[in-house]
Amino acid sequence: MAKDPYRYFRIEARELVGQLSKGVLALEQSGGDEEQIALLLRWAHTLKGAARVVRQSQIADLLHGVEALLAPLRSAGASLPRSMIDQLLAACDQVNALLAQLPSAEANDAGAADQAGAGDESGALPAQDAPQRIVRADVLEVDALLEGLGEIGAELAGMRRAIGELEALRELALAGEAASQGGRALAAQLDALERRMAGGAERIDRELRQTRDAAERLRLVPVDSIFTTLERCARDAAHSCGKQVAFDARSGQLRIDGEVLDVMLGALLQLVRNAVAHGIETPEQRAASGKNASGRIALEVSRRGYMVWFRFRDDGRGIDRDALRAALAKRGQHAPADDAALLARLLEGGVSTSSTVTELSGRGIGMDVVRAAMGKLGGNARVSSDAGGTTFELCVPLSLAAMEVLLVDADGRAMALPLDAVRGTLRVPREQVVHSVDGGAIVYEGQLLPLLPLAIGAAGRAAHQWSPRAMTAVVIRSRGELLAVAASRLGGVDSVVLRALPPLMTADPMVLGLYLDIEGEPRMVLDPDELGGALTRRSDSEAATPRPPILIVDDSLTTRMLESSILESAGYQVELAASAEEGLELARQNRYGLFLVDVEMPGMDGFGFITEVRADPQLRDIPALLVTSLDTAEHKRRGSDAGANGYIVKNEFDQTAFLAQIGELVLR
């Protein structure tokens, strides 16, 4: 392949032209900020100098003209007419066009004829109608680099195994008869060699991880890199039809595969033009409606799970339903009565509500572009509209996406959770896990949160064993609610590149996608929303076999209400009795899962209640807990002799321990 003489100039020039275009648009909004003008002059001068170096005199002359336009604006009070903004943007367009015509290594290999044909084709369209491709690294080259890094990672794993073998040899040299002077010398040499190799392996590991992360990101492009193009499109479209438009976009530093962004740019440009042509009113019409003279177009891009959402909204007049029905009738198509179904017909393409054909609208082609983009990416689109404007939501799957994750280990398996869903982590002693009718739970910031094992597959979740001593709980937000997942340990925060699952791979719905570790091994990234779904499924399955209620026997109304409130908030059903005699009558008429009994009551006390229960063949197997303020060894012995399963002292009452003890008895 021939060398590209403009490789670095092309990259620098595109970046500087993009900054110039964005800066000029900002200058139009600010009205002539001196600091902004100085920055634009510096960018223009830098690009002019670079063009001179590579002998691109046309580009250098254009940038010299930009400097001539900007220089007078540095004086205080200088006017900034719209015509000057138009000239500056036109110069940026011309520079982009010249950059597109620069010969490349691929073009030289393909031949001059093909290059000339491509140039003619691109020149047939106005600059704003040809979505520029996102500047990014060559995908095949990046894949080759990643493959090589994977091989290095595998070799590093072998090196670590060799270090382990060296350690074993050193131990052997020190053992038995080998522990002679010669054996000790050999052991010392092996020990020094092991330390050097271990240190080298750690350094290689660190550098390899950093290099792999950097290589992965070469394939990803910041979403906000297309915002200047969209803003420019909105401005030019508004000026062409005598309207005023402000464009606002945000993406939260989201980075996605440039191939996806290329396709989405074309669709979003069409939505911008449609919004200006069909939605945004003229300043006079907006004033008559009580609106600001300048219309507003907003774009919000966000990631939800393994999908990226482009939410596009204008604050115009909304979609004219009557015009849409008329357009459908003209095409011989039935107009649905349902409003949502009617608006969805717009997305089928070929339908226009414009009565005249202009450069921006009238042929119904815009929605064809959007529909084609969704088809190519496997996405979907929906539209809603009211008197306050129109909203399009485009949702497409990601082939790659940069993601901050929390690395966790559960039952010996390395996994990751999206960091934006994590709300906190805590170490939970085994005795603080509350067992309720809905399963395990923990108390977090005053709330009782469901606790799920971080295990994949129904069988894995069923076989999961809680730690005998303590566990790490990760609190996440799932489907709008907080829940906790139990892990063996945390591995820290990392930035990974999320990959789609292979087409033929079947996986648990909890698996959002995969990332590659330093050795090139695939690791799972879990979907927080699906974890919440697993909790719902667990609750539904357990709801099919409802547990019997708990009977509270206590002569104190305050105690009965307090215990009832705690138990009901944990999901238990509760019934109440104000005396031991009333409790016995209820126990012989109904089925209960547990008796919670006060000791000191008028008439029969708690000890007597439990003695009666244990003597009844129908009730003897139901667990019972005594709750009392009597905290002596004698009273505890009496309770145990009567057959109580536990003894809770009121002045030492702890809600977490109370629910944990209840849960263990009810679920046994």
Phi and psi in degrees as a GROMACS rama.xvg file:
@    title "Ramachandran Plot"
@    xaxis  label "Phi"
@    yaxis  label "Psi"
@TYPE xy
-70.3962  153.191  ALA-2
-72.8966  148.75  LYS-3
-96.472  107.84  ASP-4
-69.1276  -16.9751  PRO-5
-111.303  17.6694  TYR-6
-55.2277  -53.6516  ARG-7
-77.5443  -33.8959  TYR-8
-63.5596  -41.621  PHE-9
-60.328  -43.1104  ARG-10
-64.9706  -47.2019  ILE-11
-64.473  -42.2459  GLU-12
-65.4455  -43.7267  ALA-13
-62.385  -39.351  ARG-14
-65.6135  -44.2621  GLU-15
-68.4605  -38.9447  LEU-16
-64.774  -39.6965  VAL-17
-60.5568  -42.6984  GLY-18
-65.3157  -39.5325  GLN-19
-62.3036  -47.3438  LEU-20
-60.5674  -46.0605  SER-21
-63.5897  -40.2829  LYS-22
-66.4392  -37.03  GLY-23
-66.166  -41.385  VAL-24
-63.1418  -39.9721  LEU-25
-66.2358  -35.5442  ALA-26
-63.7298  -38.3569  LEU-27
-63.155  -36.1224  GLU-28
-75.3576  -38.4999  GLN-29
-81.862  -22.2326  SER-30
84.6628  17.863  GLY-31
113.858  48.4058  GLY-32
-70.9021  126.295  ASP-33
-63.1956  -38.7372  GLU-34
-66.0092  -39.8193  GLU-35
-65.9634  -40.2926  GLN-36
-63.512  -42.1746  ILE-37
-62.0318  -38.3395  ALA-38
-66.6391  -42.1249  LEU-39
-63.2427  -41.24  LEU-40
-62.3027  -39.1574  LEU-41
-66.5851  -41.4014  ARG-42
-64.1455  -45.0734  TRP-43
-62.3899  -41.9835  ALA-44
-66.1287  -40.0306  HIS-45
-62.5301  -44.9671  THR-46
-68.5215  -36.5787  LEU-47
-61.5015  -44.1057  LYS-48
-64.1417  -40.9979  GLY-49
-64.3688  -37.9587  ALA-50
-65.7778  -37.8727  ALA-51
-63.083  -38.8732  ARG-52
-61.1183  -40.6328  VAL-53
-95.3054  14.8605  VAL-54
59.671  42.1742  ARG-55
-104.923  79.8406  GLN-56
-65.9426  -34.0945  SER-57
-62.3833  -43.8337  GLN-58
-65.9181  -41.9964  ILE-59
-61.5424  -40.726  ALA-60
-65.7305  -40.0042  ASP-61
-61.5496  -43.8072  LEU-62
-68.4585  -31.4446  LEU-63
-63.2628  -38.9133  HIS-64
-65.5363  -36.0651  GLY-65
-62.447  -42.7691  VAL-66
-60.8748  -40.4747  GLU-67
-64.1346  -34.8874  ALA-68
-72.3825  -37.9257  LEU-69
-81.1299  -32.9445  LEU-70
-54.9602  -44.9187  ALA-71
-64.7481  -20.4538  PRO-72
-74.6582  -10.7777  LEU-73
-70.4794  -22.4382  ARG-74
-75.5161  141.107  SER-75
-60.4519  138.951  ALA-76
80.1001  4.83178  GLY-77
-64.8898  138.535  ALA-78
-79.0926  154.953  SER-79
-129.197  80.4123  LEU-80
-68.8005  155.878  PRO-81
-62.0951  -34.1132  ARG-82
-60.7619  -32.6008  SER-83
-69.8661  -40.9898  MET-84
-59.5101  -42.7594  ILE-85
-60.6679  -41.511  ASP-86
-65.9354  -40.8085  GLN-87
-64.4184  -43.6788  LEU-88
-67.8549  -36.8459  LEU-89
-63.4525  -38.1507  ALA-90
-63.7008  -40.0624  ALA-91
-62.4463  -40.5385  CYS-92
-62.1334  -41.9371  ASP-93
-65.7794  -39.1379  GLN-94
-62.8213  -42.9758  VAL-95
-60.702  -41.0856  ASN-96
-63.5848  -41.6425  ALA-97
-67.0679  -37.0914  LEU-98
-62.7577  -38.3825  LEU-99
-65.6468  -24.1519  ALA-100
-89.8536  -6.18392  GLN-101
-63.0144  133.896  LEU-102
-66.0939  142.58  PRO-103
-120.078  170.234  SER-104
-61.2686  -39.9487  ALA-105
-64.9027  -40.1504  GLU-106
-66.8761  -39.4229  ALA-107
-62.9479  -39.4912  ASN-108
-68.2748  -36.4841  ASP-109
-75.1994  -26.2467  ALA-110
112.233  152.24  GLY-111
-66.8687  -32.3175  ALA-112
-63.429  -44.5829  ALA-113
-63.7951  -39.0667  ASP-114
-62.8392  -41.8717  GLN-115
-64.2302  -42.342  ALA-116
-62.0928  -41.8413  GLY-117
-64.108  -38.0776  ALA-118
-65.7323  -39.2795  GLY-119
-63.949  -40.436  ASP-120
-66.1253  -43.1547  GLU-121
-69.734  -28.6131  SER-122
-75.88  -11.1188  GLY-123
-77.6309  -12.283  ALA-124
-113.644  147.415  LEU-125
-61.6878  151.818  PRO-126
-57.4128  -38.0961  ALA-127
-75.2428  -12.5589  GLN-128
-91.6881  -6.96963  ASP-129
-110.445  97.0243  ALA-130
-56.9529  124.301  PRO-131
-72.3185  144.508  GLN-132
-74.7216  146.561  ARG-133
-70.78  133.595  ILE-134
-73.2174  122.185  VAL-135
-157.865  168.441  ARG-136
-70.2382  154.323  ALA-137
-65.0449  127.788  ASP-138
-62.5057  -43.2633  VAL-139
-64.4192  -39.5592  LEU-140
-65.0902  -40.6808  GLU-141
-65.5251  -42.3464  VAL-142
-60.9314  -40.2349  ASP-143
-64.1982  -40.1839  ALA-144
-63.2342  -43.7261  LEU-145
-64.8602  -37.7684  LEU-146
-63.3371  -41.9884  GLU-147
-63.3206  -40.406  GLY-148
-64.6416  -35.4861  LEU-149
-63.0632  -39.6268  GLY-150
-64.4644  -40.6443  GLU-151
-62.955  -40.1626  ILE-152
-60.8762  -39.7863  GLY-153
-65.0634  -41.0035  ALA-154
-63.8883  -37.2674  GLU-155
-63.4639  -38.8205  LEU-156
-62.1688  -40.3746  ALA-157
-63.7679  -37.1965  GLY-158
-63.6229  -38.6941  MET-159
-67.3245  -36.5017  ARG-160
-63.9751  -38.9086  ARG-161
-63.7408  -36.0101  ALA-162
-62.7112  -40.5814  ILE-163
-62.3038  -38.5042  GLY-164
-66.8576  -37.4373  GLU-165
-61.8057  -39.8961  LEU-166
-63.5988  -40.1734  GLU-167
-64.2496  -40.1629  ALA-168
-64.1852  -39.0108  LEU-169
-62.7847  -42.5052  ARG-170
-63.0781  -38.2753  GLU-171
-65.2766  -38.2227  LEU-172
-64.9745  -26.6295  ALA-173
-91.109  -7.86849  LEU-174
-91.5759  154.401  ALA-175
52.5471  -137.746  GLY-176
-68.6622  -19.5006  GLU-177
-70.4002  -10.6573  ALA-178
-77.7459  42.9908  ALA-179
-90.7823  -177.276  SER-180
-60.6812  -41.7012  GLN-181
-66.1056  -38.5552  GLY-182
-64.8006  -40.3954  GLY-183
-67.5645  -36.1653  ARG-184
-65.2645  -41.638  ALA-185
-63.5915  -40.7269  LEU-186
-62.4007  -40.116  ALA-187
-64.2908  -41.2446  ALA-188
-64.695  -44.027  GLN-189
-62.9711  -38.4538  LEU-190
-63.6401  -43.4231  ASP-191
-65.1434  -40.9148  ALA-192
-64.7365  -40.0536  LEU-193
-62.4433  -42.7317  GLU-194
-63.5958  -42.9029  ARG-195
-63.6349  -43.778  ARG-196
-67.2658  -39.0699  MET-197
-65.3278  -42.1165  ALA-198
-64.4827  -40.6727  GLY-199
-64.9666  -39.7956  GLY-200
-63.1893  -40.4206  ALA-201
-65.0311  -40.7951  GLU-202
-65.7793  -43.2166  ARG-203
-61.4988  -42.8818  ILE-204
-58.183  -47.494  ASP-205
-63.0585  -47.5482  ARG-206
-66.6891  -37.5792  GLU-207
-65.394  -41.4511  LEU-208
-62.2812  -45.4689  ARG-209
-63.14  -42.1954  GLN-210
-66.1871  -41.1868  THR-211
-64.4257  -42.6063  ARG-212
-60.0485  -43.9812  ASP-213
-64.1082  -40.696  ALA-214
-65.83  -40.8357  ALA-215
-59.4865  -39.8509  GLU-216
-74.9989  -14.6627  ARG-217
-62.0315  -25.2869  LEU-218
-85.7048  -6.78798  ARG-219
-106.909  146.739  LEU-220
-127.081  135.642  VAL-221
-61.1216  132.37  PRO-222
-60.8888  -33.4679  VAL-223
-69.5134  -4.1075  ASP-224
-69.1358  -16.2176  SER-225
-96.8398  -3.68053  ILE-226
-67.1822  -37.566  PHE-227
-63.6462  -41.9424  THR-228
-61.0558  -42.2317  THR-229
-67.9014  -40.8766  LEU-230
-64.0113  -41.0028  GLU-231
-63.174  -41.3417  ARG-232
-61.0069  -44.1237  CYS-233
-62.3348  -42.4919  ALA-234
-63.3933  -49.8605  ARG-235
-64.8235  -39.7095  ASP-236
-64.9633  -41.0515  ALA-237
-64.8528  -43.4098  ALA-238
-65.152  -33.0228  HIS-239
-69.6037  -21.3986  SER-240
-122.966  23.4188  CYS-241
68.1495  35.4724  GLY-242
-120.549  166.516  LYS-243
-119.117  132.048  GLN-244
-139.719  135.705  VAL-245
-108.98  132.855  ALA-246
-110.33  130.336  PHE-247
-131.456  131.886  ASP-248
-141.818  149.014  ALA-249
-150.525  146.882  ARG-250
-141.213  -0.366307  SER-251
59.798  37.9152  GLY-252
63.3881  23.2495  GLN-253
-68.7897  136.121  LEU-254
-122.527  129.654  ARG-255
-135.216  173.765  ILE-256
-60.3256  130.828  ASP-257
-61.0458  -28.4466  GLY-258
-62.4222  -41.0175  GLU-259
-66.4978  -43.6535  VAL-260
-66.2214  -34.6276  LEU-261
-56.4663  -49.8174  ASP-262
-67.2744  -41.801  VAL-263
-67.6703  -30.2502  MET-264
-59.7352  -44.2697  LEU-265
-61.072  -42.7851  GLY-266
-65.751  -41.5396  ALA-267
-68.817  -35.0823  LEU-268
-60.4162  -39.4315  LEU-269
-66.7929  -38.6906  GLN-270
-66.3879  -37.0293  LEU-271
-60.9183  -49.1141  VAL-272
-63.4775  -40.8474  ARG-273
-63.0681  -40.7557  ASN-274
-62.3403  -42.0622  ALA-275
-69.182  -43.417  VAL-276
-72.8133  -42.444  ALA-277
-103.059  -32.4294  HIS-278
-97.4337  -57.0633  GLY-279
-67.8361  129.794  ILE-280
-85.7333  169.224  GLU-281
-70.1836  160.029  THR-282
-55.0469  -36.5003  PRO-283
-66.9133  -43.9131  GLU-284
-65.3651  -38.7081  GLN-285
-68.0922  -39.42  ARG-286
-62.462  -40.2883  ALA-287
-65.2574  -27.1071  ALA-288
-91.6882  2.27722  SER-289
79.6777  20.8668  GLY-290
-101.46  163.501  LYS-291
-63.0069  143.596  ASN-292
-60.6742  -29.6564  ALA-293
-95.4188  125.16  SER-294
-72.9337  166.559  GLY-295
-131.455  131.332  ARG-296
-118.094  127.15  ILE-297
-123.358  136.843  ALA-298
-126.047  125.931  LEU-299
-123.07  125.162  GLU-300
-115.079  129.289  VAL-301
-146.066  157.995  SER-302
-103.992  131.136  ARG-303
-126.531  107.341  ARG-304
63.2592  -129.529  GLY-305
-98.1916  18.6385  TYR-306
-118.369  151.155  MET-307
-115.145  134.114  VAL-308
-110.981  129.651  TRP-309
-109.995  107.994  PHE-310
-103.439  114.215  ARG-311
-116.084  123.77  PHE-312
-138.804  140.857  ARG-313
-119.058  157.696  ASP-314
-104.92  37.3313  ASP-315
-83.5714  -154.711  GLY-316
-78.3417  -11.3604  ARG-317
88.5008  172.696  GLY-318
-80.2749  132.118  ILE-319
-78.1879  103.279  ASP-320
-63.1405  -40.1197  ARG-321
-64.1701  -42.229  ASP-322
-64.9532  -36.4337  ALA-323
-66.2172  -42.1444  LEU-324
-64.3752  -39.5249  ARG-325
-64.7315  -40.1276  ALA-326
-65.0845  -38.4381  ALA-327
-67.7525  -40.7931  LEU-328
-64.0713  -37.7842  ALA-329
-62.3633  -30.1652  LYS-330
-88.5572  2.23374  ARG-331
76.0755  24.07  GLY-332
-109.425  147.921  GLN-333
-76.6525  137.442  HIS-334
-96.4738  116.1  ALA-335
-60.5996  146.508  PRO-336
-75.1339  -33.884  ALA-337
-66.6619  132.399  ASP-338
-64.2195  -43.9066  ASP-339
-63.8001  -41.1932  ALA-340
-67.1034  -35.0209  ALA-341
-65.0111  -46.7538  LEU-342
-64.8523  -32.9982  LEU-343
-64.0986  -24.2834  ALA-344
-65.5548  -24.2745  ARG-345
-60.1049  -36.8074  LEU-346
-74.2817  -8.52728  LEU-347
-77.7677  -13.4036  GLU-348
84.1896  163.193  GLY-349
76.0405  5.4908  GLY-350
-117.876  129.511  VAL-351
-131.249  136.901  SER-352
-92.6377  3.41651  THR-353
-83.2376  136.828  SER-354
-84.2108  -15.8241  SER-355
-128.744  156.043  THR-356
-96.0658  123.604  VAL-357
-127.662  -177.172  THR-358
-65.8733  -22.469  GLU-359
-99.0725  -28.4852  LEU-360
-156.338  172.514  SER-361
118.85  -18.5742  GLY-362
-105.124  -5.08472  ARG-363
70.9102  21.5464  GLY-364
-86.7848  -25.8898  ILE-365
-55.7865  -45.7751  GLY-366
-71.224  -23.7916  MET-367
-61.0938  -40.7654  ASP-368
-64.2239  -43.3784  VAL-369
-64.1199  -45.5259  VAL-370
-62.5848  -40.5278  ARG-371
-64.2194  -39.1101  ALA-372
-63.7912  -43.0519  ALA-373
-64.5144  -38.6701  MET-374
-65.3589  -39.9827  GLY-375
-68.2507  -36.7069  LYS-376
-94.5103  -5.32973  LEU-377
72.2828  29.8676  GLY-378
-101.628  -171.223  GLY-379
-144.611  160.102  ASN-380
-134.855  151.048  ALA-381
-145.009  156.289  ARG-382
-134.667  143.805  VAL-383
-138.678  153.198  SER-384
-154.958  144.716  SER-385
-148.9  -171.362  ASP-386
-65.098  -17.4728  ALA-387
-92.527  -0.163503  GLY-388
138.664  -172.476  GLY-389
-127.998  140.439  THR-390
-124.743  129.158  THR-391
-111.621  134.666  PHE-392
-120.751  116.763  GLU-393
-110.67  125.295  LEU-394
-122.234  122.416  CYS-395
-132.484  146.519  VAL-396
-74.9739  150.945  PRO-397
-96.0703  134.921  LEU-398
-83.3349  -34.8953  SER-399
-145.188  148.002  LEU-400
-157.732  137.613  ALA-401
-76.4427  138.406  ALA-402
-148.878  134.134  MET-403
-83.6403  131.133  GLU-404
-132.606  158.655  VAL-405
-102.589  119.984  LEU-406
-81.9569  132.477  LEU-407
-134.958  159.92  VAL-408
-125.146  129.035  ASP-409
-136.538  120.782  ALA-410
52.1889  39.1351  ASP-411
81.622  6.01084  GLY-412
-112.907  130.479  ARG-413
-83.1011  130.451  ALA-414
-140.44  178.45  MET-415
-144.189  147.704  ALA-416
-119.386  134.578  LEU-417
-54.4892  127.696  PRO-418
-65.1719  -30.0012  LEU-419
-68.5944  -12.5932  ASP-420
-95.9166  -11.3313  ALA-421
-83.3127  129.451  VAL-422
-107.981  -15.9105  ARG-423
169.588  167.147  GLY-424
-135.913  152.962  THR-425
-157.241  153.269  LEU-426
-92.1601  125.753  ARG-427
-117.555  114.155  VAL-428
-61.2946  149.715  PRO-429
-55.995  -38.4367  ARG-430
-71.6473  -13.0069  GLU-431
-92.9259  2.00845  GLN-432
-80.2469  121.609  VAL-433
-88.2947  130.676  VAL-434
-105.065  110.507  HIS-435
-115.175  -177.29  SER-436
-65.3573  -21.9833  VAL-437
-94.5975  7.79401  ASP-438
108.067  -161.877  GLY-439
-71.3611  154.962  GLY-440
-155.469  158.33  ALA-441
-133.834  160.727  ILE-442
-96.0128  125.047  VAL-443
-134.733  116.521  TYR-444
50.3206  45.6359  GLU-445
80.8456  -0.357076  GLY-446
-110.072  146.823  GLN-447
-92.4248  110.924  LEU-448
-106.125  137.918  LEU-449
-59.9199  143.8  PRO-450
-118.24  121.105  LEU-451
-112.598  143.746  LEU-452
-71.3618  138.739  PRO-453
-84.8201  75.0811  LEU-454
-131.305  144.433  ALA-455
-95.2155  134.956  ILE-456
84.9982  150.058  GLY-457
-61.3032  -39.5683  ALA-458
-65.1952  -40.7991  ALA-459
-64.147  -39.9175  GLY-460
-68.3894  -35.5118  ARG-461
-69.2483  -35.1381  ALA-462
-85.9394  -7.00422  ALA-463
-62.0877  137.621  HIS-464
-116.025  127.208  GLN-465
-68.0554  151.393  TRP-466
-61.3466  139.766  SER-467
-68.7479  -20.9671  PRO-468
-111.033  -59.6557  ARG-469
-156.092  163.596  ALA-470
-140.428  163.697  MET-471
-99.7503  124.954  THR-472
-105.913  131.635  ALA-473
-108.391  119.349  VAL-474
-89.7273  123.809  VAL-475
-126.829  159.844  ILE-476
-99.1421  124.221  ARG-477
-134.847  120.218  SER-478
53.4383  39.534  ARG-479
83.3146  -3.65495  GLY-480
-120.423  156.182  GLU-481
-89.8326  139.893  LEU-482
-147.991  165.303  LEU-483
-117.174  141.572  ALA-484
-119.671  141.38  VAL-485
-95.8043  130.181  ALA-486
-127.761  159.399  ALA-487
-73.6142  -42.3732  SER-488
-161.769  165.828  ARG-489
-101.826  143.991  LEU-490
-108.89  7.97758  GLY-491
94.806  178.785  GLY-492
-97.5346  139.098  VAL-493
-143.167  160.296  ASP-494
-108.451  120.583  SER-495
-125.007  165.499  VAL-496
-104.882  114.042  VAL-497
-78.1541  133.247  LEU-498
-118.377  150.526  ARG-499
-70.688  154.137  ALA-500
-67.8576  145.307  LEU-501
-56.0282  146.005  PRO-502
-54.618  -37.6256  PRO-503
-94.3519  3.3078  LEU-504
-84.8457  129.142  MET-505
-100.077  134.56  THR-506
-143.377  159.736  ALA-507
-59.2539  142.163  ASP-508
-57.0576  -20.0475  PRO-509
-67.4968  -20.2963  MET-510
-82.4354  113.114  VAL-511
-76.9575  -39.8768  LEU-512
178.477  -166.524  GLY-513
-126.709  155.205  LEU-514
-134.887  162.038  TYR-515
-102.887  131.354  LEU-516
-80.7495  -174.23  ASP-517
-63.3831  -26.2043  ILE-518
-93.3405  7.46307  GLU-519
81.9201  9.62981  GLY-520
-82.8391  136.319  GLU-521
-72.7556  135.697  PRO-522
-124.973  151.113  ARG-523
-87.3815  140.297  MET-524
-108.813  125.824  VAL-525
-92.1168  150.098  LEU-526
-92.28  114.307  ASP-527
-58.7188  -37.5262  PRO-528
-65.1119  -37.6696  ASP-529
-70.4532  -29.0338  GLU-530
-62.6434  -40.299  LEU-531
-64.0184  -35.7424  GLY-532
-64.8171  -36.764  GLY-533
-63.6008  -37.3269  ALA-534
-64.1336  -42.3305  LEU-535
-62.4297  -42.8815  THR-536
-64.6685  -36.8197  ARG-537
-64.5548  -43.2564  ARG-538
-64.9125  -40.8435  SER-539
-62.8104  -42.5517  ASP-540
-67.4748  -36.5111  SER-541
-77.2232  -24.1284  GLU-542
-68.3366  -21.379  ALA-543
-67.2679  -24.104  ALA-544
-123.992  77.858  THR-545
-61.8344  141.949  PRO-546
-86.6129  151.315  ARG-547
-65.7984  155.962  PRO-548
-73.2482  169.539  PRO-549
-99.3928  134.239  ILE-550
-99.4648  119.5  LEU-551
-97.5609  123.322  ILE-552
-117.013  108.235  VAL-553
-160.391  136.231  ASP-554
-79.5806  -10.5398  ASP-555
-92.3339  121.375  SER-556
-62.577  -40.6174  LEU-557
-61.0638  -45.5956  THR-558
-65.1555  -42.2402  THR-559
-59.4669  -44.7397  ARG-560
-68.7677  -38.4836  MET-561
-64.5769  -49.6715  LEU-562
-64.5471  -38.7864  GLU-563
-63.3639  -42.1628  SER-564
-63.5019  -43.6596  SER-565
-63.6211  -45.5289  ILE-566
-68.2352  -41.3026  LEU-567
-67.8261  -34.5701  GLU-568
-66.8932  -23.1118  SER-569
-90.6289  3.27015  ALA-570
98.4713  5.78807  GLY-571
-87.7031  152.316  TYR-572
-91.1708  142.476  GLN-573
-133.295  141.113  VAL-574
-126.695  154.825  GLU-575
-123.211  145.879  LEU-576
-137.683  138.055  ALA-577
-92.4964  -2.70163  ALA-578
-153.217  163.969  SER-579
-65.8955  -37.4616  ALA-580
-63.9187  -44.4053  GLU-581
-64.2343  -37.7469  GLU-582
-62.7672  -41.9911  GLY-583
-63.831  -39.8119  LEU-584
-63.0812  -43.5066  GLU-585
-66.5472  -38.9598  LEU-586
-63.4829  -32.4063  ALA-587
-83.0109  -10.9047  ARG-588
-102.234  -22.6263  GLN-589
-132.557  168.442  ASN-590
-103.638  128.286  ARG-591
-122.458  155.549  TYR-592
-93.0257  -18.8853  GLY-593
-166.333  144.979  LEU-594
-106.517  128.837  PHE-595
-115.279  107.118  LEU-596
-122.957  132.153  VAL-597
-75.3546  151.616  ASP-598
-85.3992  -52.5879  VAL-599
-90.5146  103.817  GLU-600
-138.573  148.592  MET-601
-64.6414  148.772  PRO-602
77.0147  -131.67  GLY-603
-69.5747  131.446  MET-604
-91.457  -177.015  ASP-605
-65.7327  -36.0135  GLY-606
-61.5778  -42.3425  PHE-607
-65.9258  -38.2384  GLY-608
-59.5446  -47.3962  PHE-609
-67.9382  -36.6213  ILE-610
-60.0912  -42.6206  THR-611
-64.7797  -41.5341  GLU-612
-63.0575  -44.4025  VAL-613
-69.5464  -19.9316  ARG-614
-85.1232  -12.1448  ALA-615
-93.2439  119.794  ASP-616
-59.0966  -27.3675  PRO-617
-81.0126  -18.3208  GLN-618
-116.859  -12.9278  LEU-619
-61.0639  -24.6943  ARG-620
-89.3526  -4.70471  ASP-621
-79.275  125.758  ILE-622
-66.29  152.671  PRO-623
-140.418  139.66  ALA-624
-119.453  136.105  LEU-625
-95.2375  135.47  LEU-626
-122.838  119.872  VAL-627
-155.903  163.346  THR-628
-93.9393  -2.96736  SER-629
-81.1593  106.376  LEU-630
-114.074  69.8918  ASP-631
-128.946  156.852  THR-632
-62.9197  -34.625  ALA-633
-64.1877  -44.3183  GLU-634
-67.1275  -38.5541  HIS-635
-65.056  -37.402  LYS-636
-66.0118  -40.7656  ARG-637
-62.0188  -40.5888  ARG-638
-63.4105  -42.2423  GLY-639
-65.6153  -41.5726  SER-640
-63.9527  -33.3803  ASP-641
-72.1592  -21.7375  ALA-642
111.966  15.1882  GLY-643
-69.2195  144.924  ALA-644
-88.6853  -7.68084  ASN-645
-174.88  166.23  GLY-646
-139.877  114.091  TYR-647
-109.507  123.287  ILE-648
-90.3558  127.296  VAL-649
-63.2902  -41.3015  LYS-650
-76.204  -3.65132  ASN-651
-113.814  20.6131  GLU-652
-64.6283  130.569  PHE-653
-131.077  122.285  ASP-654
-60.4691  -42.2423  GLN-655
-64.3204  -47.1974  THR-656
-65.646  -37.0857  ALA-657
-59.6921  -50.0851  PHE-658
-66.9753  -35.6469  LEU-659
-62.4384  -42.789  ALA-660
-67.7062  -40.4141  GLN-661
-60.861  -47.4564  ILE-662
-60.3815  -41.8806  GLY-663
-63.5791  -36.3196  GLU-664
-77.6553  -39.2054  LEU-665
-70.6103  -36.9441  VAL-666
-90.3532  -1.94306  LEU-667
